[in-house]
């Protein structure tokens, strides 16, 4: 897990060493969808909490890290 420093979703993905394609594959989303989420954090508010948890788990962060970053 990360410390208190805040990161964007893209930075979290890069820190995990994953490409958009790899993250998408890990959570059942397209790389284009991952790109949309990286560009517009508000778009994440429209997905299920379960899917958000999957993204956080794949990146080894908490859901809070994604939204507070």
C-alpha positions in Angstrom: 0.0 0.0 0.0 1.0 3.6 -0.5 1.7 6.2 2.1 -0.2 9.4 2.5 1.1 11.0 -0.8 -1.7 11.5 -3.3 -1.5 10.1 -6.8 -3.8 10.2 -9.9 -5.2 7.0 -11.2 -2.7 7.1 -14.1 0.2 7.5 -11.6 -1.1 4.7 -9.5 -1.3 2.4 -12.6 2.2 3.5 -13.6 3.6 2.9 -10.1 2.1 -0.6 -10.3 4.0 -1.2 -13.6 0.8 -2.0 -15.5 -0.2 -0.7 -18.9 -3.8 0.4 -19.5 -4.3 -2.9 -21.4 -3.0 -5.0 -18.5 -5.1 -3.2 -15.9 -8.2 -3.4 -18.1 -7.6 -7.1 -18.6 -7.2 -7.6 -14.9 -10.5 -6.0 -14.1 -12.6 -6.9 -17.2 -12.6 -3.5 -18.8 -11.2 -2.2 -22.1 -8.0 -0.1 -22.2 -10.1 2.7 -23.6 -12.3 2.6 -20.5 -9.3 2.7 -18.3 -8.0 5.7 -20.3 -11.3 7.5 -19.8 -11.2 6.9 -16.0 -7.6 8.3 -16.0 -8.7 11.5 -17.8 -11.9 12.0 -15.9 -12.0 10.8 -12.3 -15.7 11.8 -12.1 -16.4 9.0 -14.6 -15.5 6.5 -11.9 -18.5 7.6 -9.9 -20.7 5.8 -12.5 -19.2 2.3 -12.0 -20.2 -0.2 -9.4 -18.3 -0.2 -6.1 -17.4 -3.8 -6.7 -15.6 -2.8 -10.0 -13.9 0.1 -8.2 -12.7 -2.4 -5.6 -11.3 -4.6 -8.3 -9.3 -1.7 -9.8 -8.0 -0.8 -6.4 -7.0 -4.4 -5.7 -5.3 -4.7 -9.0 -3.3 -1.6 -8.2 -2.7 -2.7 -4.6 -4.2 0.5 -3.2 -7.4 1.4 -1.4 -10.5 2.9 -3.0 -9.7 6.1 -1.1 -6.3 6.3 -2.9 -8.1 6.4 -6.2 -10.5 9.2 -5.3 -8.3 11.2 -3.1 -5.3 11.2 -5.5 
